Amino acid sequence: MAFLQTNIYSNVLEMEVSVNVILPQKTEKKIGTATKGNLTDVPVMYLLHGMGGNHSVWERRTSIERYVANLGMAVIMPSTELGWYTDTTYEMNYWTFISEELPKICHELFPQLTIKREKTFAVGLSMGGYGALKLGLTKPESFRAVASLSGAVNLADRIEDLLAIKGRGFWEGIFGPLENIQGSINDPIFLLDQLVASGDDVPNIFLCCGEEDFLLHGNKTMATKLTAYNIEHTFETGPGNHDWVFWDKWIQRVLEWLPLDK
């Protein structure tokens, strides 16, 4: 594998943005680190961080590079600050950046990346789990599968979960009045309702959450909704809290679940 630490300029955010990238590279060694590499049509996973993290956190807190070494897949890990994958009220358009600008930049810089929906995935933890699900539900034509690890996937009905982390002023700087989240682009439940009503294909969805995690209730609600719509999905829980012990273990489960040709 090749591990690249890059800095790109975002015209949307009007600032430099750091992005870490793992690319397949064919290597031949005798010490157990041989990997396979593709030069064209490389599957790609956008791997999103949570609050308090950045472009480097998945690489530092898990063995993600080793986990994907033999999958022939690229991993894009952008920094999105505390923007919650949203076009904020303070005019920092993190959603437009992550959903539109970043994929275009990545395909310009790394032309070996696939442009096919069936080989494109979004995965994230906590805030990033919310972002990954939002990508899948608003851009179903671009993502075959999305996975949320301990994601905040039911914001509108769980305002108390947000206020347990930060004060109202922080959240309203991002989303505007909290009572307006419901029924908006920032409400994953609403996005699911809209997508189902449209008749478009829904990406495969994977949800997981620790049994001691304060976001478990919201994940159960989303899973119940997916079941009611008879949408193909996986919802799994296990011992654990909202921490890297859980995420390091479950990212491996997500990689097993992804519909890759292995």
PyMOL commands that set and color helices and strands:
alter all, ss='L'
color gray80, all
select helices_A, chain A and resi 57-61+64-67+94-109+117-119+127-138+159-163+168-175+178-180+188-198+216-228+244-257
alter helices_A, ss='H'
color red, helices_A
select strands_A, chain A and resi 2-10+15-23+44-48+74-78+120-125+145-149+204-210+233-238
alter strands_A, ss='S'
color yellow, strands_A
deselect
rebuild
show_as cartoon
